[in-house]
């Protein structure tokens, strides 16, 4: 619904020859309606958040290097092993479209960033992070104080 200022409404009412008493009451009511509620305070802006993947490595098998990756979802009934195959199939299908022929996707990173969600949804895989996120390692132990 379009918003209109109280002053403009007052001018319109004056042009239509509304009695001054009624005009004053209407404008006072509109001014009260426009006022913010005393209990309502402005909320601070939401804090921007990021994703990270925490990998359990109690045996220390992973190298000490930093890794990045993407957060994906797939149906509970499907094997996680098929995830990369689903991404590849979605990429192949995208590259056969008009947009894909103009700018074909060549890497998994490009696929995550540039292929629309609809293409992945057709292969029952949902991308939660289009940009790679940092993966953290843990030995899966809480240190004693």
C-alpha positions in Angstrom: 0.0 0.0 0.0 1.4 3.4 -0.9 2.3 5.7 2.0 1.3 9.4 2.0 2.4 12.2 4.3 0.0 13.7 6.8 0.6 17.2 5.3 -0.6 16.0 1.9 -3.7 14.5 3.4 -4.4 17.7 5.2 -4.1 19.7 1.9 -6.5 17.3 0.2 -9.0 17.6 3.0 -8.8 21.4 2.9 -9.4 21.5 -0.9 -12.6 19.4 -0.4 -13.9 22.0 2.1 -14.0 19.9 5.3 -15.0 21.8 8.4 -11.9 23.0 10.5 -13.0 21.1 13.6 -13.2 17.8 11.8 -10.0 18.5 9.9 -8.1 19.2 13.1 -9.4 15.9 14.7 -8.5 13.9 11.7 -5.0 15.3 11.5 -4.4 14.8 15.2 -5.5 11.1 14.9 -3.2 10.7 11.9 -0.3 12.2 13.8 -0.9 9.8 16.7 -1.1 6.9 14.3 2.3 7.9 12.7 4.1 8.1 16.1 6.1 5.0 17.0 4.9 3.1 20.0 6.9 3.9 23.2 7.6 0.2 23.8 9.0 -0.2 20.3 12.7 0.6 20.1 14.8 0.3 17.0 16.7 -3.0 16.9 20.4 -3.0 16.1 21.2 -4.4 12.6 21.6 -8.2 12.5 25.1 -9.5 12.9 26.4 -11.0 9.7 27.3 -14.7 10.1 29.5 -17.1 8.3 29.6 -20.9 7.9 32.5 -23.1 8.9 32.9 -26.9 8.7 34.3 -28.5 11.8 35.9 -31.9 11.0 36.6 -34.5 13.7 40.2 -35.7 13.5 41.0 -37.6 16.8 43.8 -39.6 15.2 45.5 -36.7 13.5 45.2 -38.2 10.1 44.4 -34.9 8.3 47.4 -32.7 7.3 48.0 -29.5 9.2 47.0 -27.3 6.3 43.9 -25.2 6.1 41.1 -26.4 3.8 38.1 -24.8 2.3 34.9 -26.4 1.2 31.2 -25.9 0.5 28.2 -26.8 2.7 25.7 -29.0 0.8 22.5 -30.8 1.6 21.0 -34.0 0.0 18.1 -36.3 1.0 18.5 -38.4 4.1 17.7 -41.5 2.1 20.6 -41.0 -0.3 24.2 -41.9 0.2 26.6 -39.0 0.8 29.0 -40.7 -1.7 26.7 -39.6 -4.5 27.1 -35.9 -3.7 30.0 -35.2 -6.0 28.3 -37.1 -8.8 25.1 -35.0 -8.4 27.2 -31.8 -8.6 28.8 -33.1 -11.8 25.5 -34.0 -13.4 24.0 -30.6 -12.5 27.1 -29.0 -14.1 26.8 -31.1 -17.3 23.1 -30.2 -17.6 23.8 -26.5 -17.0 26.6 -26.5 -19.6 24.0 -27.7 -22.2 21.8 -24.7 -21.6 22.1 -21.4 -23.6 23.8 -19.6 -20.7 26.1 -22.6 -20.0 27.2 -22.7 -23.7 28.1 -19.0 -23.5 30.0 -19.3 -20.3 30.7 -23.0 -19.5 31.5 -24.0 -15.9 34.8 -25.9 -15.7 35.5 -26.3 -12.0 33.5 -27.3 -8.9 34.1 -23.8 -7.4 32.6 -22.2 -10.5 29.7 -24.6 -10.4 28.9 -23.6 -6.8 29.1 -19.9 -7.5 27.5 -19.6 -10.9 24.9 -22.4 -11.4 21.4 -21.4 -10.3 19.9 -23.4 -7.4 17.2 -24.7 -9.7 19.7 -26.8 -11.6 21.0 -28.4 -8.4 17.5 -29.0 -7.0 16.7 -31.1 -10.1 19.5 -33.5 -9.0 18.4 -33.3 -5.3 21.4 -31.5 -4.0 21.1 -28.1 -2.3 24.0 -25.7 -2.0 24.1 -23.9 1.3 27.2 -21.8 0.7 28.0 -20.5 -2.7 31.5 -19.3 -1.6 33.9 -21.8 0.0 34.1 -21.7 3.8 37.0 -22.6 6.1 37.1 -26.1 7.5 38.5 -26.5 11.0 40.1 -29.6 12.5 39.4 -30.8 16.1 40.8 -33.8 18.1 37.3 -34.2 19.4 38.4 -33.7 23.0 37.4 -30.9 25.4 40.5 -29.8 27.3 40.4 -29.9 31.1 40.7 -26.5 32.8 
